[in-house]
Each structure stands twice: as structure tokens, then as C-alpha cells.
């Protein structure tokens, strides 16, 4: 069975495997043997366990700087770190270099890369080096008639679904992180290292990475967005919506009207004249779904709408639509979410509903 | 210092756009304009030009004859000259072929900085800037929110999902800017009139030394099988009492692993 490479995206701060990597491994299983590729620092045991839980048969990472460059069989089991004091390589191999090396070595059926800024650049450079076809921002990847991957993209502001496949070289596909729900299939991965010569291309250097200090995730990259419109009715009711967002770990957005009324800051306005968001979940509360609002959110993977007008256009987009009074439903939803979160050790808030679940551990 | 700004001619309103019989975007049926994102790139080029004396800004486009209108818009905003790569063989170019043609044109023009907008509005291929950088063997700084240049380096700031990044690279480099980089200026009427008299050169693939078999629809490394309209996806729950509705939503969120 052909191998399918999945580039693993890790949290730059603590090195934990991000959800997108698990989603990519889940997709990779559909048409081959999933192989996780980890660039940068050696992954820790916890990261490898996570990758194994989602079916990574092999985990490839870079050999320590200078350890295996161009010498002998480099696929020995992970070696211990080199002695202290050895000169650190100023320019370690990039994800592109590693994937380029592995593409030549493992002849994979496809290379899946998360569609982040970094991922897009890696995929672009890789496709040029391999002279392969590339498909970007796939929302789904399925096995085609010949067993190869067929990728589905949303094009022209989400109004068309385009199915395409790569006909030259190793398919390079960037996949939107929300494309698949990770499904565990535990295996014990084999960790291998590759000695890779970095390409002689000058690169941009990160001189600082200031952390964005915010109590909520930024709207642009939020996994979940909770949006409110005129139907919310008042600033006080909007505060409940913000609490729902906090309970879900979501970003808060507003329709054009909500921003005009001052319920949300203008930067949080979603639509033609505001932000375009592509979250995994878009919870639209009291939003009618005018053309200008839909333009900003129809890339969302899943849409849940709550509103009182069954004819509102937002319900045509929604995976789940609830017709009802949003001001009554939101507090009930907030209590429900909190009560479901607490048993997993989430933030325990002593609301009445919490006390129905025993949380003594 | 030479700055090349990549511009693209895209359909004016997405609603009326359709796919042609060969499954490429049908551009002939709709009015087109300079892509919004590219206006930001032109703006950044002009801001650099305002601080240095030696800057030459060239707008570069490839596409059918009508694409020259995108160049004129860029010239009206303040670019000094335009280059239009026009060749019948270009129809249906995919991202690798597009970057091949643009790289050849950039090499022929000479450049210190290539600026472009982020993703194109019609094809959603945000990889062309990085491919171009790979072909030109220069650094790529994609999706930058702020940038400034000094003697021979370019500094940029971008949002990398959760954290921000301050980047620096030696020029020459390829850089794409987002719509957060600074509002583009609105051209004065005189500038629009003057733009008609600025130099626009038209180059063919032969001028760039590119074999026509390496570009266009036949050379595409990807094949489109099917274009469909997404089916409406709705399960509407009619008016229920709030607690029941909340349970229903929470069940849905649990089922899709959001909780």
C-alpha cells in the first residue's frame, strides 16, 4: 500500500501536535498508509503518541544537525541528541527540504499539508521542486476511481465545489484544517530520521514572535465563531452571546447591523465590508443572512443558525437551523454547554446544572 | 531599487461568474477589474517609493487582452510602467505554469522586491507568490500585515495564527501583503487620464523564452473533473421551547466534536 505523507503542524510555543495533523492523518488513511512528517525540532514522546493514536504508521523527523548529513543509511532509529557544544546548524533544513527528500525516497501516493500560511508556502515550494501538480485549500480529499486522491475545493466565494486531481508528479494537496473530523485508530509508530541537505535559498528569518494577547481567539484564525445580529436585540443580550463564545472557546463576531449598533467592535464585523472567516463552526444567532453577511462566512465548514424567522436566508446555509427566540435559547444553551464541559475537568463553574453531575475525582 | 507588482484582472462581482465548458473560469462573460488585493500591493510599493528616490515600480500582469485594464488601474494608482504577458497559449494556466511565466518576466525586468496581494479572488490559489520565490531562488514573505525596507533588507510583520511574527529578509525577495497593510489611495482624475500615456509593454512567451508546451490548459498538472453547486444543507428545527432547542444544539455540537 502506498504511503501518504502528512505534514504535522505543531504549536510553536510548546510543540504539541495540533488538531489539523490528526485530521490530515485521518484523511490520509482513506487512500494509503499514513506517514507523519515532523519538521523542525525532534517531536517529544507525547507528540509521537498523539500521532500514533491517529494512525501514523511512521513518524519521520529531521536528523540532528550534522549527524547524518549525506552519510550512510540514515533511517536508523532515532539517535540520542548530539553532544553539547557541537556547532548548531545556522540554517536547519526546512519542511520543504524534508518533504522533498522523503518524496524521492518513499514515493508517496500524495503529500497532505495543512493550509496555514506556512503550509501554503511549503506546499508551493515543494510543488515547484517536484514539478508536481498542487491543489490548495481542499475541503475534502477522497479516493478517486484509480485510488489516487481527488480533492474538493470551494471556489468563487464558496458558490461552486470543484473536484480535481493531480495528473503530474506526486500530488501536493493543502487541506483546510476543518476539513475532517479526526478519528482515532491507534498504532505504534516507528520513528525514523532523515539527514537532509538544506536548499541553498536565502530565507526570511523570524526575528521576533510577539504573542498576541487576547482573552478570545482572533477572528481570522478562530476555529469556532459565534456571531450575533439584530435579532439579539440588545447589548445586554449580546453579553450572553459572548459568554457562550467563551464557553466554546470561540471568537465573537457580529453582522453589519450589530456593528453599526455598537454591540461589537467594527473589526469584528463579518461580511462583504468586514472580515471573511472560514471557521469549523459558525454559530449565527439572530442573523438573517443578508448577501453581504453571507459573503463573509459561507466558507464555514459547519453552520448552526438560531433565529425567529423561518424564511431567513441564513437557514439555507445552515447544517442545523433552530427557529425560536434567540434571547431565550442562548442562556439555555450556555447552561447546557457548561454542564457538558464540566465532567471532563473543564472550568468548573458552580451553576445549578453542574451540580447534577458529580465531579468528585 | 526596482519593485515589480503582480496584478490580476478578476471578475467584478463573484455572483455572476460561471465556469466555461473547459472548466476554466469564464472571464469573457463578466466585467472585470483590478483585483482588490493587488491595490494594497501597489499602495505598499508607492509607500516605499515615497521614502526613496531610486524606486521604479512596474506593474506586471498575464492574461487575455482585457487584462491590460488591470495594468491601467495600477498605473493610475501610481505605478510607473506596465508589462503585459499576452499569449493565446496561456489560457488555463495552473499555479506552477503561472509562476513559471511570472518568474521569467521578473527575471527579464530585474527586481529587488516583488509585491503582490494575498489570494486571488477567482481561483483561490494563494501559492503563486511562494512558487515564484522558489523559482527565483529568493525568500518569500507571505501574508504580511506591515512592511518596511531599509538599504538592502525588507522587514515585515504578519499574523501567524495565535502568534505574530516579525520577519526580515535580504532583498531581492517576494512579499505578499494582506488588506490590513494600509488602505490603497483613490486615484485622482488627472492620474487616471495620465495613466493612458504611461508605457505598457506587451511580451509574448517567445519573448520570455518559454516553450508554449509548458503552459496552458494542456500542460496543467491538475485536472478538474467536475464542478458542482453545493447542495443546500439544512435541517431546520421548528419553534420549540428554549431548553429543548438548547439540548438539540448541544447534541449537534457534541456529535461534531465541538464540545
Interface residues (C-beta under 8 A of the other chain):
Chain A: X11 X12 X13 X116 X117 X118 X120 X121 X123 X124 X125 X127 X128 X129 X131 X132 X133 X134 X135 X136 X137 X150 X153 X154 X155 X156 X157 X158 X159 X160 X161 X162 X163 X164 X165 X166 X167 X168 X169 X174 X181 X182 X200 X201 X202 X203 X204 X205 X206 X207 X208 X209 X210 X211 X212 X217 X218 X220 X221 X224 X248 X280 X281 X295 X302 X304 X306 X310 X315 X316 X317 X318 X319 X320 X321 X322 X323 X324 X325 X328 X329 X331 X332 X333 X335 X336 X337 X340 X341
Chain B: X14 X15 X17 X19 X23 X25 X94 X95 X96 X99 X122 X123 X124 X125 X126 X127 X128 X129 X130 X131 X133 X134 X135 X137 X138 X139 X140 X141 X142 X143 X155 X156 X158 X159 X160 X161 X162 X163 X164 X165 X166 X167 X168 X169 X170 X173 X220 X221 X222 X223 X224 X225 X226 X227 X228 X229 X230 X232 X233 X234 X235 X236 X237 X238 X239 X240 X241 X242 X243 X245 X246 X247 X248 X249 X250 X252 X253 X254 X256 X257 X258 X259
